[in-house]
């Protein structure tokens, strides 16, 4: 398992934990999940392009 694959898995788990449907993050709104989602998309694009 490469480092980039591990980073993608960790970011997906963080994204799932930041979704406002869960009780611990209900008051946060969509901000944290949106930010983590953008980071995940950028990282996936870099992985697919072979930069990481």
N, CA, C and O atoms as a CHARMM CRD file, in Angstrom:
* protein
*
  208
    1    1 UNK  N      0.85400  -1.17800   0.00000 PROA 1      0.00000
    2    1 UNK  CA     0.00000   0.00000   0.00000 PROA 1      0.00000
    3    1 UNK  C      0.89800   1.23800   0.00000 PROA 1      0.00000
    4    1 UNK  O      1.78700   1.38000   0.83900 PROA 1      0.00000
    5    2 UNK  N      0.64800   2.11300  -0.94400 PROA 2      0.00000
    6    2 UNK  CA     1.47500   3.30100  -1.04400 PROA 2      0.00000
    7    2 UNK  C      0.96400   4.39300  -0.11400 PROA 2      0.00000
    8    2 UNK  O     -0.12900   4.30300   0.44500 PROA 2      0.00000
    9    3 UNK  N      1.77000   5.40300   0.03300 PROA 3      0.00000
   10    3 UNK  CA     1.41500   6.51400   0.91100 PROA 3      0.00000
   11    3 UNK  C      0.20100   7.27800   0.38200 PROA 3      0.00000
   12    3 UNK  O     -0.64500   7.71600   1.16200 PROA 3      0.00000
   13    4 UNK  N      0.11400   7.43500  -0.92500 PROA 4      0.00000
   14    4 UNK  CA    -1.02400   8.16600  -1.49200 PROA 4      0.00000
   15    4 UNK  C     -2.33200   7.40800  -1.27800 PROA 4      0.00000
   16    4 UNK  O     -3.36500   8.02400  -1.01500 PROA 4      0.00000
   17    5 UNK  N     -2.29800   6.09800  -1.38500 PROA 5      0.00000
   18    5 UNK  CA    -3.49900   5.30500  -1.12200 PROA 5      0.00000
   19    5 UNK  C     -3.92300   5.43800   0.33000 PROA 5      0.00000
   20    5 UNK  O     -5.11300   5.54600   0.62600 PROA 5      0.00000
   21    6 UNK  N     -2.97300   5.43200   1.21800 PROA 6      0.00000
   22    6 UNK  CA    -3.26000   5.60100   2.63800 PROA 6      0.00000
   23    6 UNK  C     -3.84800   6.98100   2.91900 PROA 6      0.00000
   24    6 UNK  O     -4.77600   7.10200   3.71900 PROA 6      0.00000
   25    7 UNK  N     -3.32200   8.02400   2.27400 PROA 7      0.00000
   26    7 UNK  CA    -3.86200   9.36400   2.44000 PROA 7      0.00000
   27    7 UNK  C     -5.30000   9.46200   1.93500 PROA 7      0.00000
   28    7 UNK  O     -6.13400  10.11100   2.56500 PROA 7      0.00000
   29    8 UNK  N     -5.59000   8.83000   0.81400 PROA 8      0.00000
   30    8 UNK  CA    -6.95000   8.85000   0.27300 PROA 8      0.00000
   31    8 UNK  C     -7.91000   8.15300   1.22800 PROA 8      0.00000
   32    8 UNK  O     -9.01100   8.65100   1.46500 PROA 8      0.00000
   33    9 UNK  N     -7.52000   7.02600   1.77300 PROA 9      0.00000
   34    9 UNK  CA    -8.37500   6.29700   2.71700 PROA 9      0.00000
   35    9 UNK  C     -8.62900   7.12800   3.96600 PROA 9      0.00000
   36    9 UNK  O     -9.75900   7.18600   4.44900 PROA 9      0.00000
   37   10 UNK  N     -7.59700   7.76800   4.49200 PROA 10     0.00000
   38   10 UNK  CA    -7.75900   8.60100   5.69200 PROA 10     0.00000
   39   10 UNK  C     -8.66500   9.78700   5.40400 PROA 10     0.00000
   40   10 UNK  O     -9.51400  10.12200   6.22900 PROA 10     0.00000
   41   11 UNK  N     -8.50400  10.43000   4.25200 PROA 11     0.00000
   42   11 UNK  CA    -9.36300  11.56200   3.90000 PROA 11     0.00000
   43   11 UNK  C    -10.81500  11.13800   3.70600 PROA 11     0.00000
   44   11 UNK  O    -11.72300  11.88800   4.06400 PROA 11     0.00000
   45   12 UNK  N    -11.04900   9.96500   3.15300 PROA 12     0.00000
   46   12 UNK  CA   -12.42000   9.46800   3.01300 PROA 12     0.00000
   47   12 UNK  C    -13.04300   9.24100   4.37800 PROA 12     0.00000
   48   12 UNK  O    -14.20800   9.57900   4.58700 PROA 12     0.00000
   49   13 UNK  N    -12.29500   8.68100   5.30300 PROA 13     0.00000
   50   13 UNK  CA   -12.81300   8.47500   6.65800 PROA 13     0.00000
   51   13 UNK  C    -13.10300   9.80100   7.36100 PROA 13     0.00000
   52   13 UNK  O    -14.10400   9.92400   8.06600 PROA 13     0.00000
   53   14 UNK  N    -12.23600  10.78600   7.17300 PROA 14     0.00000
   54   14 UNK  CA   -12.47200  12.11200   7.76000 PROA 14     0.00000
   55   14 UNK  C    -13.70400  12.75200   7.13500 PROA 14     0.00000
   56   14 UNK  O    -14.49000  13.39600   7.83000 PROA 14     0.00000
   57   15 UNK  N    -13.87600  12.57700   5.82300 PROA 15     0.00000
   58   15 UNK  CA   -15.04500  13.12600   5.14100 PROA 15     0.00000
   59   15 UNK  C    -16.32200  12.49600   5.67000 PROA 15     0.00000
   60   15 UNK  O    -17.31200  13.19500   5.88400 PROA 15     0.00000
   61   16 UNK  N    -16.31400  11.19800   5.88200 PROA 16     0.00000
   62   16 UNK  CA   -17.49500  10.52500   6.43000 PROA 16     0.00000
   63   16 UNK  C    -17.78400  10.98000   7.85200 PROA 16     0.00000
   64   16 UNK  O    -18.94800  11.09200   8.23500 PROA 16     0.00000
   65   17 UNK  N    -16.76200  11.24200   8.63100 PROA 17     0.00000
   66   17 UNK  CA   -16.96200  11.70600   9.99900 PROA 17     0.00000
   67   17 UNK  C    -17.44100  13.13800  10.08700 PROA 17     0.00000
   68   17 UNK  O    -18.00500  13.53700  11.10700 PROA 17     0.00000
   69   18 UNK  N    -17.22900  13.92800   9.03400 PROA 18     0.00000
   70   18 UNK  CA   -17.62200  15.33900   9.05100 PROA 18     0.00000
   71   18 UNK  C    -18.98900  15.59100   8.44500 PROA 18     0.00000
   72   18 UNK  O    -19.46600  16.72500   8.45600 PROA 18     0.00000
   73   19 UNK  N    -19.63400  14.55100   7.91100 PROA 19     0.00000
   74   19 UNK  CA   -20.97200  14.71900   7.32700 PROA 19     0.00000
   75   19 UNK  C    -21.94600  15.09200   8.43500 PROA 19     0.00000
   76   19 UNK  O    -21.96400  14.44300   9.48100 PROA 19     0.00000
   77   20 UNK  N    -22.76100  16.13300   8.22300 PROA 20     0.00000
   78   20 UNK  CA   -23.64300  16.63500   9.29100 PROA 20     0.00000
   79   20 UNK  C    -24.75200  15.68900   9.73100 PROA 20     0.00000
   80   20 UNK  O    -25.52100  16.04200  10.62500 PROA 20     0.00000
   81   21 UNK  N    -24.86600  14.51000   9.14600 PROA 21     0.00000
   82   21 UNK  CA   -25.90800  13.56700   9.56200 PROA 21     0.00000
   83   21 UNK  C    -25.57700  12.89600  10.88900 PROA 21     0.00000
   84   21 UNK  O    -26.47500  12.41800  11.58100 PROA 21     0.00000
   85   22 UNK  N    -24.30900  12.85500  11.24700 PROA 22     0.00000
   86   22 UNK  CA   -23.90700  12.19800  12.48400 PROA 22     0.00000
   87   22 UNK  C    -24.18300  13.11100  13.67400 PROA 22     0.00000
   88   22 UNK  O    -24.05200  14.32800  13.54000 PROA 22     0.00000
   89   23 UNK  N    -24.55800  12.57600  14.82100 PROA 23     0.00000
   90   23 UNK  CA   -24.92000  13.40900  15.97900 PROA 23     0.00000
   91   23 UNK  C    -23.80800  14.33200  16.46900 PROA 23     0.00000
   92   23 UNK  O    -24.08500  15.45300  16.89400 PROA 23     0.00000
   93   24 UNK  N    -22.54700  13.87700  16.41800 PROA 24     0.00000
   94   24 UNK  CA   -21.46100  14.70100  16.94500 PROA 24     0.00000
   95   24 UNK  C    -21.14400  15.90100  16.05600 PROA 24     0.00000
   96   24 UNK  O    -20.51900  16.85600  16.51500 PROA 24     0.00000
   97   25 UNK  N    -21.56700  15.86700  14.79000 PROA 25     0.00000
   98   25 UNK  CA   -21.22800  16.95900  13.87900 PROA 25     0.00000
   99   25 UNK  C    -22.45700  17.66200  13.31200 PROA 25     0.00000
  100   25 UNK  O    -22.35500  18.36100  12.30400 PROA 25     0.00000
  101   26 UNK  N    -23.60800  17.48700  13.93800 PROA 26     0.00000
  102   26 UNK  CA   -24.84800  18.04500  13.41100 PROA 26     0.00000
  103   26 UNK  C    -24.83600  19.57400  13.39100 PROA 26     0.00000
  104   26 UNK  O    -25.40300  20.17100  12.47700 PROA 26     0.00000
  105   27 UNK  N    -24.21400  20.21500  14.36000 PROA 27     0.00000
  106   27 UNK  CA   -24.19900  21.67200  14.42800 PROA 27     0.00000
  107   27 UNK  C    -23.11000  22.33100  13.59300 PROA 27     0.00000
  108   27 UNK  O    -23.05200  23.55900  13.53300 PROA 27     0.00000
  109   28 UNK  N    -22.25400  21.55900  12.95300 PROA 28     0.00000
  110   28 UNK  CA   -21.13400  22.12300  12.21200 PROA 28     0.00000
  111   28 UNK  C    -21.54300  22.69400  10.86600 PROA 28     0.00000
  112   28 UNK  O    -20.87200  23.58800  10.35300 PROA 28     0.00000
  113   29 UNK  N    -22.63400  22.19800  10.27900 PROA 29     0.00000
  114   29 UNK  CA   -23.01700  22.61100   8.93300 PROA 29     0.00000
  115   29 UNK  C    -22.21800  21.82800   7.90200 PROA 29     0.00000
  116   29 UNK  O    -21.62300  20.79400   8.20500 PROA 29     0.00000
  117   30 UNK  N    -22.21600  22.34200   6.68100 PROA 30     0.00000
  118   30 UNK  CA   -21.53300  21.63500   5.58700 PROA 30     0.00000
  119   30 UNK  C    -20.10700  22.11400   5.36100 PROA 30     0.00000
  120   30 UNK  O    -19.43700  21.62000   4.45400 PROA 30     0.00000
  121   31 UNK  N    -19.63400  23.04200   6.14100 PROA 31     0.00000
  122   31 UNK  CA   -18.28600  23.58000   5.95100 PROA 31     0.00000
  123   31 UNK  C    -17.17100  22.55700   6.04000 PROA 31     0.00000
  124   31 UNK  O    -16.39600  22.42500   5.09300 PROA 31     0.00000
  125   32 UNK  N    -17.06000  21.81900   7.15300 PROA 32     0.00000
  126   32 UNK  CA   -15.94600  20.86200   7.27000 PROA 32     0.00000
  127   32 UNK  C    -15.97800  19.76600   6.21600 PROA 32     0.00000
  128   32 UNK  O    -14.93500  19.41000   5.66800 PROA 32     0.00000
  129   33 UNK  N    -17.15100  19.22700   5.92300 PROA 33     0.00000
  130   33 UNK  CA   -17.20400  18.16300   4.92500 PROA 33     0.00000
  131   33 UNK  C    -16.91400  18.70300   3.53300 PROA 33     0.00000
  132   33 UNK  O    -16.36000  17.98700   2.69900 PROA 33     0.00000
  133   34 UNK  N    -17.27900  19.94700   3.27100 PROA 34     0.00000
  134   34 UNK  CA   -16.97000  20.55100   1.97400 PROA 34     0.00000
  135   34 UNK  C    -15.48900  20.77600   1.78800 PROA 34     0.00000
  136   34 UNK  O    -14.94600  20.53200   0.71100 PROA 34     0.00000
  137   35 UNK  N    -14.83200  21.24300   2.83900 PROA 35     0.00000
  138   35 UNK  CA   -13.38600  21.47700   2.76800 PROA 35     0.00000
  139   35 UNK  C    -12.63400  20.16700   2.58100 PROA 35     0.00000
  140   35 UNK  O    -11.73600  20.07200   1.74500 PROA 35     0.00000
  141   36 UNK  N    -13.00600  19.15700   3.36300 PROA 36     0.00000
  142   36 UNK  CA   -12.34100  17.85300   3.24100 PROA 36     0.00000
  143   36 UNK  C    -12.64800  17.24200   1.87900 PROA 36     0.00000
  144   36 UNK  O    -11.79200  16.57500   1.29800 PROA 36     0.00000
  145   37 UNK  N    -13.85200  17.45700   1.36400 PROA 37     0.00000
  146   37 UNK  CA   -14.20200  16.94700   0.04100 PROA 37     0.00000
  147   37 UNK  C    -13.35300  17.56100  -1.05200 PROA 37     0.00000
  148   37 UNK  O    -12.91700  16.86400  -1.96800 PROA 37     0.00000
  149   38 UNK  N    -13.11600  18.85900  -0.96300 PROA 38     0.00000
  150   38 UNK  CA   -12.27300  19.53600  -1.95800 PROA 38     0.00000
  151   38 UNK  C    -10.84100  19.01600  -1.86500 PROA 38     0.00000
  152   38 UNK  O    -10.20700  18.77500  -2.89200 PROA 38     0.00000
  153   39 UNK  N    -10.32700  18.84200  -0.66000 PROA 39     0.00000
  154   39 UNK  CA    -8.97100  18.29600  -0.49300 PROA 39     0.00000
  155   39 UNK  C     -8.89300  16.89000  -1.07600 PROA 39     0.00000
  156   39 UNK  O     -7.90400  16.53300  -1.71700 PROA 39     0.00000
  157   40 UNK  N     -9.93700  16.09100  -0.85200 PROA 40     0.00000
  158   40 UNK  CA    -9.96400  14.72900  -1.38500 PROA 40     0.00000
  159   40 UNK  C     -9.99200  14.73000  -2.90500 PROA 40     0.00000
  160   40 UNK  O     -9.30500  13.92100  -3.52900 PROA 40     0.00000
  161   41 UNK  N    -10.76000  15.60800  -3.51200 PROA 41     0.00000
  162   41 UNK  CA   -10.82900  15.67400  -4.96900 PROA 41     0.00000
  163   41 UNK  C     -9.48600  16.09500  -5.55300 PROA 41     0.00000
  164   41 UNK  O     -9.03200  15.52000  -6.54200 PROA 41     0.00000
  165   42 UNK  N     -8.85100  17.09100  -4.95100 PROA 42     0.00000
  166   42 UNK  CA    -7.53600  17.54200  -5.43300 PROA 42     0.00000
  167   42 UNK  C     -6.51300  16.41200  -5.30700 PROA 42     0.00000
  168   42 UNK  O     -5.72000  16.18600  -6.22000 PROA 42     0.00000
  169   43 UNK  N     -6.53200  15.71000  -4.18400 PROA 43     0.00000
  170   43 UNK  CA    -5.59300  14.60400  -3.98800 PROA 43     0.00000
  171   43 UNK  C     -5.84700  13.48100  -4.98800 PROA 43     0.00000
  172   43 UNK  O     -4.89900  12.90200  -5.51800 PROA 43     0.00000
  173   44 UNK  N     -7.11300  13.16600  -5.25200 PROA 44     0.00000
  174   44 UNK  CA    -7.42400  12.13300  -6.23000 PROA 44     0.00000
  175   44 UNK  C     -6.96200  12.52700  -7.63000 PROA 44     0.00000
  176   44 UNK  O     -6.45900  11.68500  -8.37400 PROA 44     0.00000
  177   45 UNK  N     -7.12600  13.79100  -7.99400 PROA 45     0.00000
  178   45 UNK  CA    -6.66100  14.26300  -9.30400 PROA 45     0.00000
  179   45 UNK  C     -5.14400  14.13600  -9.39600 PROA 45     0.00000
  180   45 UNK  O     -4.61500  13.70400 -10.42000 PROA 45     0.00000
  181   46 UNK  N     -4.44800  14.51000  -8.32900 PROA 46     0.00000
  182   46 UNK  CA    -2.97800  14.39400  -8.34100 PROA 46     0.00000
  183   46 UNK  C     -2.53200  12.93900  -8.43000 PROA 46     0.00000
  184   46 UNK  O     -1.56100  12.62700  -9.11900 PROA 46     0.00000
  185   47 UNK  N     -3.23700  12.05300  -7.73900 PROA 47     0.00000
  186   47 UNK  CA    -2.89500  10.62400  -7.81200 PROA 47     0.00000
  187   47 UNK  C     -3.13200  10.09400  -9.20600 PROA 47     0.00000
  188   47 UNK  O     -2.29500   9.36300  -9.73500 PROA 47     0.00000
  189   48 UNK  N     -4.25300  10.44500  -9.81500 PROA 48     0.00000
  190   48 UNK  CA    -4.55200   9.95800 -11.15800 PROA 48     0.00000
  191   48 UNK  C     -3.59200  10.50800 -12.19800 PROA 48     0.00000
  192   48 UNK  O     -3.31200   9.83800 -13.19200 PROA 48     0.00000
  193   49 UNK  N     -3.08100  11.71700 -11.98700 PROA 49     0.00000
  194   49 UNK  CA    -2.11900  12.30400 -12.91300 PROA 49     0.00000
  195   49 UNK  C     -0.70500  11.76800 -12.66400 PROA 49     0.00000
  196   49 UNK  O      0.19100  12.00700 -13.47300 PROA 49     0.00000
  197   50 UNK  N     -0.49600  11.06500 -11.58300 PROA 50     0.00000
  198   50 UNK  CA     0.80500  10.49200 -11.28500 PROA 50     0.00000
  199   50 UNK  C      1.75500  11.43100 -10.60100 PROA 50     0.00000
  200   50 UNK  O      2.95900  11.17700 -10.58800 PROA 50     0.00000
  201   51 UNK  N      1.25700  12.51900 -10.02600 PROA 51     0.00000
  202   51 UNK  CA     2.12200  13.50300  -9.36800 PROA 51     0.00000
  203   51 UNK  C      2.49700  13.07700  -7.96500 PROA 51     0.00000
  204   51 UNK  O      3.52700  13.50900  -7.44600 PROA 51     0.00000
  205   52 UNK  N      1.68100  12.23500  -7.33400 PROA 52     0.00000
  206   52 UNK  CA     1.97300  11.78300  -5.96500 PROA 52     0.00000
  207   52 UNK  C      2.23100  10.29000  -6.00900 PROA 52     0.00000
  208   52 UNK  O      2.49900   9.67900  -4.97400 PROA 52     0.00000
